[in-house]
Amino acid sequence: MNTPLPEKMEPSDWVKILKEYFIPDDLNDEACLSLIHYFEDLGLLCTIDREVLVWSGLSKELGWDAQKTIIQDSILKMSQTEAGLELSFFIGFKKVDLPTLESLIGSEKSNDRQKITTQPELASDLSNLQIVKKVGKQLKPFLDVENKIVSKLQGKHTTKIDARHLFQYIFGKINSKAQPRKWEQLSRKRHR
């Protein structure tokens, strides 16, 4: 593409341009549209009419290569800020270090982990309610992380559904696993 971008583009046009030149190949169209809404909240894209978007700071007099460089630079700069830290996961034109899950949710989460103490189960035969409570306790940290990141991603243009699409992509990229537990013998010991 050697011709400059049109002055005004619809979201579907931005999806095509972003997928081709700026974001990773594995991002689907729906998540890309959510990313466009997030770009609007960050001030990278500006709405002129209802469905017409322009990239902020992009001059129509510049050629495509200069426009592409401006878009890349603005995405990279925004990904270095606290507000746009999540953008690092959506950069497909350059290899960047991805932030950790702890940096996305803040330092308060690490303090919460230190406060959690495990209590031994009293009964070995768990009722259904006890099983549900136990699974709920195990999933609670993941649900808390999701709620914090989704609420951080939400904005004027980014709905909760958009934020969930972005979170699912981010969480897939992080590919986080639980810390392995020390192996422990559960069977009965032999009596002598």
TASULRA-V9355 format. One record per residue. N is the residue number from 0. RES is the residue in three letters. SS is DSSP state (~ for helix, > for strand, _ for the rest). OMEGA is omega in whole degrees, 0 to 359 (* if undefined). D_FIRST is the distance of its C-alpha to the first C-alpha in Angstrom with 1 decimal. Layout:
n | res | ss | omega | d_first
N | RES | SS | OMEGA | D_FIRST
N | RES | SS | OMEGA | D_FIRST
This chain:
n | res | ss | omega | d_first
0 | MET | _ | 180 | 0.0
1 | ASN | _ | 180 | 3.8
2 | THR | _ | 179 | 5.8
3 | PRO | _ | 178 | 8.0
4 | LEU | _ | 173 | 9.2
5 | PRO | _ | 183 | 12.2
6 | GLU | _ | 181 | 15.4
7 | LYS | _ | 181 | 17.0
8 | MET | > | 177 | 15.8
9 | GLU | _ | 180 | 18.1
10 | PRO | ~ | 180 | 18.8
11 | SER | ~ | 176 | 17.4
12 | ASP | ~ | 178 | 14.0
13 | TRP | ~ | 178 | 14.3
14 | VAL | ~ | 180 | 15.5
15 | LYS | ~ | 182 | 12.5
16 | ILE | ~ | 181 | 10.2
17 | LEU | ~ | 181 | 13.1
18 | LYS | ~ | 183 | 13.8
19 | GLU | ~ | 190 | 10.5
20 | TYR | ~ | 194 | 10.2
21 | PHE | _ | 187 | 13.6
22 | ILE | _ | 180 | 16.6
23 | PRO | _ | 183 | 18.5
24 | ASP | _ | 185 | 18.1
25 | ASP | _ | 178 | 21.7
26 | LEU | _ | 182 | 21.4
27 | ASN | _ | 184 | 22.1
28 | ASP | ~ | 181 | 20.8
29 | GLU | ~ | 178 | 24.1
30 | ALA | ~ | 178 | 24.1
31 | CYS | ~ | 176 | 20.5
32 | LEU | ~ | 175 | 21.9
33 | SER | ~ | 178 | 24.8
34 | LEU | ~ | 177 | 22.6
35 | ILE | ~ | 177 | 21.1
36 | HIS | ~ | 177 | 24.7
37 | TYR | ~ | 175 | 25.5
38 | PHE | ~ | 178 | 22.7
39 | GLU | ~ | 179 | 24.4
40 | ASP | ~ | 179 | 27.8
41 | LEU | ~ | 179 | 26.6
42 | GLY | _ | 178 | 25.3
43 | LEU | _ | 175 | 21.7
44 | LEU | > | 180 | 20.8
45 | CYS | > | 178 | 23.0
46 | THR | > | 178 | 24.1
47 | ILE | _ | 173 | 24.5
48 | ASP | _ | 182 | 25.8
49 | ARG | _ | 185 | 26.9
50 | GLU | _ | 181 | 23.5
51 | VAL | _ | 182 | 21.1
52 | LEU | > | 174 | 19.7
53 | VAL | > | 177 | 18.2
54 | TRP | > | 182 | 17.5
55 | SER | _ | 179 | 20.5
56 | GLY | _ | 182 | 20.2
57 | LEU | _ | 181 | 16.6
58 | SER | _ | 180 | 16.8
59 | LYS | _ | 180 | 14.9
60 | GLU | _ | 182 | 15.6
61 | LEU | _ | 175 | 13.4
62 | GLY | _ | 183 | 10.0
63 | TRP | ~ | 182 | 7.1
64 | ASP | ~ | 178 | 8.8
65 | ALA | ~ | 178 | 12.1
66 | GLN | ~ | 180 | 11.4
67 | LYS | ~ | 179 | 10.4
68 | THR | ~ | 179 | 13.5
69 | ILE | ~ | 180 | 15.6
70 | ILE | ~ | 179 | 14.9
71 | GLN | ~ | 180 | 15.7
72 | ASP | ~ | 181 | 18.8
73 | SER | ~ | 176 | 20.1
74 | ILE | ~ | 180 | 20.0
75 | LEU | ~ | 180 | 21.7
76 | LYS | ~ | 181 | 24.3
77 | MET | ~ | 180 | 25.1
78 | SER | ~ | 178 | 25.7
79 | GLN | _ | 181 | 28.3
80 | THR | _ | 178 | 30.3
81 | GLU | _ | 182 | 33.0
82 | ALA | _ | 184 | 31.3
83 | GLY | _ | 183 | 28.0
84 | LEU | ~ | 181 | 29.4
85 | GLU | ~ | 181 | 28.3
86 | LEU | ~ | 180 | 24.6
87 | SER | ~ | 181 | 25.0
88 | PHE | ~ | 185 | 25.1
89 | PHE | ~ | 179 | 21.7
90 | ILE | _ | 181 | 19.7
91 | GLY | _ | 184 | 17.6
92 | PHE | _ | 182 | 15.6
93 | LYS | _ | 177 | 19.0
94 | LYS | _ | 179 | 22.5
95 | VAL | _ | 176 | 24.8
96 | ASP | _ | 181 | 28.5
97 | LEU | _ | 178 | 29.2
98 | PRO | _ | 178 | 32.0
99 | THR | _ | 178 | 35.3
100 | LEU | ~ | 180 | 36.7
101 | GLU | ~ | 180 | 39.4
102 | SER | ~ | 178 | 37.1
103 | LEU | ~ | 183 | 35.4
104 | ILE | ~ | 178 | 38.8
105 | GLY | _ | 184 | 40.5
106 | SER | _ | 182 | 43.6
107 | GLU | ~ | 180 | 46.1
108 | LYS | ~ | 180 | 45.3
109 | SER | ~ | 176 | 46.6
110 | ASN | ~ | 179 | 49.9
111 | ASP | ~ | 181 | 50.2
112 | ARG | ~ | 181 | 50.0
113 | GLN | ~ | 182 | 52.9
114 | LYS | ~ | 183 | 55.0
115 | ILE | _ | 176 | 54.7
116 | THR | _ | 180 | 57.7
117 | THR | _ | 178 | 58.3
118 | GLN | _ | 181 | 61.6
119 | PRO | _ | 177 | 63.2
120 | GLU | _ | 182 | 63.5
121 | LEU | _ | 183 | 67.1
122 | ALA | _ | 178 | 67.1
123 | SER | _ | 178 | 65.8
124 | ASP | _ | 186 | 66.0
125 | LEU | _ | 173 | 63.3
126 | SER | _ | 180 | 63.4
127 | ASN | ~ | 180 | 60.3
128 | LEU | ~ | 179 | 60.2
129 | GLN | ~ | 178 | 60.4
130 | ILE | ~ | 179 | 57.6
131 | VAL | ~ | 179 | 55.3
132 | LYS | ~ | 181 | 56.2
133 | LYS | ~ | 179 | 55.6
134 | VAL | ~ | 178 | 52.2
135 | GLY | ~ | 178 | 51.4
136 | LYS | ~ | 180 | 52.4
137 | GLN | ~ | 182 | 50.2
138 | LEU | ~ | 184 | 47.1
139 | LYS | ~ | 179 | 47.8
140 | PRO | ~ | 179 | 45.9
141 | PHE | ~ | 179 | 42.7
142 | LEU | ~ | 177 | 43.1
143 | ASP | ~ | 178 | 43.7
144 | VAL | ~ | 180 | 40.5
145 | GLU | ~ | 181 | 38.5
146 | ASN | ~ | 180 | 40.2
147 | LYS | ~ | 182 | 39.5
148 | ILE | ~ | 179 | 35.8
149 | VAL | ~ | 179 | 35.3
150 | SER | ~ | 177 | 37.2
151 | LYS | ~ | 182 | 35.2
152 | LEU | ~ | 182 | 31.9
153 | GLN | _ | 179 | 33.3
154 | GLY | _ | 182 | 32.7
155 | LYS | _ | 182 | 32.5
156 | HIS | _ | 182 | 29.4
157 | THR | _ | 180 | 29.6
158 | THR | _ | 178 | 32.4
159 | LYS | ~ | 178 | 34.6
160 | ILE | ~ | 176 | 32.9
161 | ASP | ~ | 181 | 29.5
162 | ALA | ~ | 178 | 31.2
163 | ARG | ~ | 176 | 32.7
164 | HIS | ~ | 181 | 29.4
165 | LEU | ~ | 179 | 28.1
166 | PHE | ~ | 180 | 31.4
167 | GLN | ~ | 178 | 31.5
168 | TYR | ~ | 180 | 28.2
169 | ILE | ~ | 182 | 29.4
170 | PHE | ~ | 175 | 32.8
171 | GLY | ~ | 179 | 31.3
172 | LYS | ~ | 180 | 29.4
173 | ILE | ~ | 179 | 32.7
174 | ASN | _ | 185 | 34.6
175 | SER | _ | 178 | 37.7
176 | LYS | _ | 176 | 41.1
177 | ALA | _ | 177 | 44.6
178 | GLN | _ | 181 | 46.5
179 | PRO | _ | 178 | 48.8
180 | ARG | _ | 176 | 52.4
181 | LYS | _ | 182 | 55.2
182 | TRP | _ | 183 | 56.8
183 | GLU | _ | 180 | 60.1
184 | GLN | _ | 181 | 62.7
185 | LEU | _ | 182 | 63.2
186 | SER | _ | 181 | 65.9
187 | ARG | _ | 177 | 69.6
188 | LYS | _ | 179 | 71.2
189 | ARG | _ | 177 | 74.0
190 | HIS | _ | 180 | 77.4
191 | ARG | _ | * | 80.0
